[in-house]
Amino acid sequence: VNLAAQVMSESVGKILQTYGDANVQQTAKFILLVDQWFDCMNVRHTGEAGRKRKDNLKPYESEHDPRLKWLTEEFLDFFMKWREEMLMAPGKAAEKKKRFISDCTFKGLVMTVNSMVEMIPFLLRQGVKYVLTHKFCQDPLEEAFGKHRAIGHRADNMNLHNFGKQEVQMHVQGNLMQQLVRPRGNISIDTENNPRSIVVDDTKLPKVKRPRMVSLLNPKITKQE
């Protein structure tokens, strides 16, 4: 992802646009569109836009944000026209598909853009102060299903019963770990008043003697320096 973000960046697009000939202008336009789309879909926090000096990284605070219009009328329209040109071009269907992005990528773009355009105004109308698009992420889902696959090993086509059993197993293991694991060092748990609270004091940790080692050149035991 990091390498793709470096290629599909504003700097690369502007360099191609400035120093490239007519044959690379559409490529530069494509890169700039994807870079702007990355920014619109990855608004992380309220101060990122000022720090990076990119307005597209500002939080969504209005349901009439111009970025929502840009996503449908410019970004998606670019891919729609590109797809129409591919379908209208002469040649075999298999050859024509190589001139466009894959079908699953195109459907994913359309679904993501349309979902965001509908979801952001809806959340703002419900009283949400601002929307950070980076929070809409499927990584937690992938992590959860990855744990299920790890537990099932080769049985990756589980049924509902096995899925529920593994889900309960993970919850039980998590609860046991919270109760059994104890912090070390000068941190202790106040089990009398609150078994879940952690008490930190300023007592110094005891000094630990450095381990001794046997030199390969001299079998005499010496202190490790």
C-alpha positions as CSV (number, residue, x, y, z in Angstrom):
1,V,0.0,0.0,0.0
2,N,2.8,2.4,0.8
3,L,4.5,1.8,-2.5
4,A,1.2,2.3,-4.4
5,A,0.6,5.6,-2.5
6,Q,4.0,6.8,-3.5
7,V,3.4,6.1,-7.1
8,M,-0.2,7.4,-7.1
9,S,0.9,10.7,-5.5
10,E,0.5,14.4,-6.3
11,S,4.2,14.9,-6.9
12,V,4.4,12.1,-9.5
13,G,1.2,13.3,-11.3
14,K,2.4,16.9,-11.4
15,I,5.9,15.9,-12.7
16,L,4.3,13.9,-15.5
17,Q,1.9,16.7,-16.2
18,T,4.6,19.3,-16.4
19,Y,7.5,17.5,-18.1
20,G,5.7,14.8,-20.0
21,D,4.4,15.0,-23.6
22,A,0.9,14.6,-24.8
23,N,1.0,10.8,-24.5
24,V,1.3,10.9,-20.7
25,Q,-1.3,13.6,-19.9
26,Q,-4.1,11.1,-19.3
27,T,-1.8,9.0,-17.1
28,A,-1.0,12.2,-15.1
29,K,-4.7,13.0,-14.8
30,F,-5.4,9.4,-13.6
31,I,-2.7,9.6,-10.9
32,L,-3.9,13.0,-9.6
33,L,-7.5,11.7,-9.4
34,V,-6.4,8.7,-7.4
35,D,-4.2,10.8,-5.1
36,Q,-7.1,13.1,-4.4
37,W,-9.4,10.2,-3.9
38,F,-6.9,8.7,-1.4
39,D,-7.0,12.0,0.6
40,C,-10.8,12.1,0.6
41,M,-11.0,8.5,1.9
42,N,-8.3,8.8,4.5
43,V,-9.2,11.7,6.7
44,R,-7.5,10.7,10.0
45,H,-7.9,13.6,12.4
46,T,-8.8,17.2,12.6
47,G,-5.3,18.7,12.3
48,E,-3.9,16.7,9.5
49,A,-5.0,19.0,6.7
50,G,-3.2,22.0,8.2
51,R,0.0,20.0,8.9
52,K,0.2,18.5,5.4
53,R,-1.4,21.6,3.7
54,K,-4.0,19.6,1.8
55,D,-7.6,20.7,2.0
56,N,-8.9,17.3,1.0
57,L,-7.7,15.9,4.4
58,K,-10.1,18.2,6.3
59,P,-12.9,16.5,8.3
60,Y,-16.3,16.4,6.7
61,E,-18.4,18.9,8.6
62,S,-21.2,19.8,6.0
63,E,-23.5,17.6,4.1
64,H,-22.9,19.9,1.1
65,D,-19.1,19.4,1.1
66,P,-17.8,20.0,-2.4
67,R,-15.7,16.8,-2.1
68,L,-18.9,14.7,-2.1
69,K,-19.9,16.2,-5.5
70,W,-16.4,15.7,-6.8
71,L,-16.4,12.0,-5.9
72,T,-19.5,11.3,-8.1
73,E,-19.3,13.9,-10.8
74,E,-15.5,13.9,-11.5
75,F,-13.9,10.8,-10.0
76,L,-16.5,8.2,-10.8
77,D,-17.3,9.9,-14.1
78,F,-13.7,9.5,-15.2
79,F,-13.9,5.7,-14.7
80,M,-17.4,5.5,-16.3
81,K,-16.2,7.2,-19.5
82,W,-13.0,5.1,-19.5
83,R,-15.1,1.9,-19.3
84,E,-17.5,3.1,-22.0
85,E,-14.5,3.7,-24.3
86,M,-13.2,0.3,-23.5
87,L,-16.5,-1.4,-24.3
88,M,-17.0,0.5,-27.6
89,A,-13.5,-0.2,-28.8
90,P,-13.0,-2.9,-31.5
91,G,-11.5,-6.2,-30.6
92,K,-12.2,-9.3,-28.5
93,A,-13.7,-8.9,-25.1
94,A,-10.7,-10.5,-23.4
95,E,-8.3,-8.0,-25.1
96,K,-10.5,-5.0,-24.3
97,K,-10.7,-5.9,-20.6
98,K,-6.9,-5.5,-20.4
99,R,-7.3,-1.8,-21.3
100,F,-9.3,-1.1,-18.1
101,I,-9.1,-1.9,-14.4
102,S,-10.4,-5.2,-13.2
103,D,-14.2,-5.7,-12.7
104,C,-13.8,-6.3,-9.0
105,T,-11.7,-3.1,-8.6
106,F,-14.3,-1.0,-10.6
107,K,-17.2,-2.4,-8.6
108,G,-15.3,-1.7,-5.4
109,L,-14.7,1.9,-6.4
110,V,-18.3,2.5,-7.3
111,M,-19.6,0.9,-4.0
112,T,-17.1,2.7,-1.8
113,V,-17.8,6.1,-3.4
114,N,-21.6,5.8,-3.4
115,S,-21.5,4.5,0.2
116,M,-19.5,7.4,1.4
117,V,-21.5,10.0,-0.5
118,E,-24.7,8.6,1.2
119,M,-23.3,7.9,4.6
120,I,-21.5,11.2,5.4
121,P,-24.5,13.4,5.0
122,F,-26.7,10.9,6.9
123,L,-24.3,11.0,9.9
124,L,-24.1,14.8,9.9
125,R,-27.9,15.0,9.9
126,Q,-28.0,12.7,12.9
127,G,-26.0,15.2,14.9
128,V,-22.4,14.0,14.3
129,K,-20.0,17.0,14.6
130,Y,-17.6,15.8,11.9
131,V,-16.8,12.6,10.0
132,L,-13.3,11.0,9.6
133,T,-13.4,8.7,6.7
134,H,-10.3,6.8,7.8
135,K,-12.4,5.3,10.6
136,F,-14.5,3.3,8.0
137,C,-12.0,0.5,7.8
138,Q,-12.4,-3.3,7.4
139,D,-9.1,-4.2,9.1
140,P,-10.8,-5.2,12.4
141,L,-13.1,-7.6,10.4
142,E,-10.2,-9.1,8.6
143,E,-8.3,-9.5,11.8
144,A,-11.3,-11.2,13.5
145,F,-11.8,-13.7,10.6
146,G,-8.1,-14.2,10.5
147,K,-8.2,-15.5,14.1
148,H,-11.0,-17.8,13.2
149,R,-9.0,-19.2,10.3
150,A,-6.0,-19.7,12.5
151,I,-8.1,-21.6,15.1
152,G,-9.7,-23.8,12.4
153,H,-6.3,-24.5,10.7
154,R,-7.2,-26.4,7.5
155,A,-10.9,-26.3,8.1
156,D,-11.4,-22.9,6.4
157,N,-15.0,-23.6,5.3
158,M,-16.6,-23.7,8.7
159,N,-20.3,-23.8,9.4
160,L,-22.4,-21.7,11.8
161,H,-21.9,-24.0,14.7
162,N,-18.1,-24.1,14.5
163,F,-18.0,-20.3,14.0
164,G,-20.1,-19.7,17.2
165,K,-18.0,-22.2,19.1
166,Q,-14.7,-20.5,18.1
167,E,-16.2,-17.1,18.9
168,V,-17.0,-18.2,22.5
169,Q,-13.6,-19.8,22.8
170,M,-11.8,-16.5,21.9
171,H,-14.0,-14.5,24.4
172,V,-13.2,-17.0,27.2
173,Q,-9.5,-16.9,26.5
174,G,-9.5,-13.1,26.5
175,N,-11.3,-13.0,29.8
176,L,-8.9,-15.5,31.4
177,M,-5.8,-13.6,30.1
178,Q,-7.1,-10.4,31.8
179,Q,-7.5,-12.2,35.1
180,L,-4.3,-14.3,35.1
181,V,-1.8,-11.9,33.6
182,R,-0.2,-9.8,36.3
183,P,2.0,-6.7,35.7
184,R,5.6,-7.0,36.7
185,G,8.1,-4.5,38.2
186,N,6.9,-1.9,40.7
187,I,3.3,-2.1,39.5
188,S,0.9,-4.1,41.6
189,I,-2.9,-4.8,41.7
190,D,-5.0,-3.7,44.6
191,T,-7.0,-6.9,44.9
192,E,-8.6,-5.9,48.2
193,N,-10.4,-2.7,47.0
194,N,-10.6,-3.3,43.3
195,P,-9.2,-6.4,41.6
196,R,-9.0,-4.7,38.3
197,S,-7.2,-1.5,39.4
198,I,-3.5,-1.0,39.0
199,V,-1.5,0.9,41.6
200,V,1.8,2.5,40.7
201,D,4.3,3.8,43.3
202,D,7.7,5.5,43.1
203,T,9.8,2.8,44.8
204,K,13.0,2.0,43.0
205,L,13.4,-1.4,41.4
206,P,16.1,-3.7,42.9
207,K,19.4,-3.7,41.2
208,V,20.1,-6.7,39.1
209,K,23.7,-8.1,38.9
210,R,25.1,-8.3,35.5
211,P,25.5,-11.9,34.3
212,R,28.9,-13.5,34.1
213,M,30.2,-14.8,30.9
214,V,33.1,-17.2,29.9
215,S,35.5,-15.7,27.3
216,L,36.3,-18.0,24.4
217,L,39.9,-16.8,24.4
218,N,40.4,-17.0,28.1
219,P,38.4,-19.6,30.0
220,K,38.7,-17.5,33.2
221,I,35.2,-16.2,34.2
222,T,35.1,-12.5,34.0
223,K,32.4,-9.9,34.5
224,Q,30.6,-8.8,31.4
225,E,31.5,-5.2,30.6
